[in-house]
C-alpha cells in the first residue's frame, strides 16, 4: 500500500482486501460484502495498517496490512496489543 495516508488508492485497496477476507470468513455467499459495502466505514491510517471500523457501535475493528487482515474486539483487547499482534502476523 502507498505511504500516503489520504490516498484513495490506499483506502480502496484496504477495503477490497477486507471484503475478500470477510468473504472467506462468511458462512455463505449471501453473507459476503463488497468494497462498496465498506465505503461508509471509518478508515484511519496507523503506521503500516489501515484501521477500518464499522459505523455505529463496533466491537470488532479490522487492521488491514499489505499481507494480512487482523480483527480485534476493543472491549477485550487494547489497540496497542492488537497492533502488536497484527505486526507479528505480517
C-alpha positions in Angstrom: 0.0 0.0 0.0 1.0 3.6 -0.6 2.5 5.5 2.3 0.2 8.5 1.7 -2.4 8.3 4.5 -5.0 10.2 2.5 -4.6 8.2 -0.7 -7.9 7.0 -2.1 -6.0 4.0 -3.6 -4.8 3.0 -0.1 -8.3 3.0 1.2 -9.7 1.2 -1.8 -7.1 -1.4 -1.6 -7.7 -1.9 2.2 -11.5 -2.1 1.7 -11.0 -4.6 -1.2 -8.7 -6.7 0.9 -11.0 -6.7 3.9 -14.1 -7.5 1.7 -12.2 -10.6 0.4 -11.1 -11.6 3.9 -14.7 -11.2 5.2 -16.0 -13.3 2.2 -13.6 -16.1 3.2 -14.9 -16.0 6.8 -18.6 -15.8 5.8 -20.9 -18.8 6.4 -22.1 -18.5 2.8 -22.1 -16.2 -0.3 -25.2 -14.4 0.9 -23.2 -13.0 3.8 -20.4 -11.7 1.6 -19.6 -7.9 1.4 -18.1 -5.8 -1.3 -15.7 -2.9 -1.3 -18.7 -0.6 -1.8 -20.4 -2.1 1.3 -17.4 -0.9 3.4 -17.4 2.6 1.9 -19.1 4.2 4.9 -16.8 2.5 7.4 -14.3 4.8 9.3 -10.8 4.4 7.9 -7.6 5.7 9.5 -4.0 5.0 8.6 -1.9 3.9 11.5 1.7 3.1 10.6 1.7 0.3 8.1 -2.0 -0.5 8.6 -5.4 0.9 7.6 -7.8 0.6 10.6 -11.4 0.0 9.4 -14.3 0.4 11.8 -17.9 -0.3 11.0 -20.4 2.6 11.6 -22.2 2.8 14.9 -21.1 0.8 17.9 -18.5 -1.6 16.8 -16.9 -4.3 19.0 -14.9 -5.6 16.0 -12.2 -3.4 14.4 -10.0 -4.5 11.5 -6.3 -3.8 10.9 -5.6 -4.3 7.2 -1.9 -4.5 6.1 -0.2 -5.3 2.9 -0.3 -9.1 3.5 -2.7 -9.6 6.4 -6.1 -8.7 7.9 -6.5 -8.9 11.7 -9.5 -8.2 13.8 -9.9 -7.4 17.4 -12.6 -6.6 19.9 -11.9 -3.3 21.7 -13.8 -4.5 24.7 -11.3 -7.3 25.2 -8.0 -6.1 23.6 -6.3 -2.8 23.7 -5.4 -1.1 20.4 -1.7 -1.4 21.2 -1.9 -5.1 21.9 -3.9 -5.6 18.7 -1.4 -3.6 16.7 1.5 -5.7 18.1 -0.4 -8.9 17.2 -1.1 -7.7 13.7 2.6 -6.8 13.2 3.5 -10.4 14.3 1.2 -11.7 11.5 2.5 -9.5 8.7 
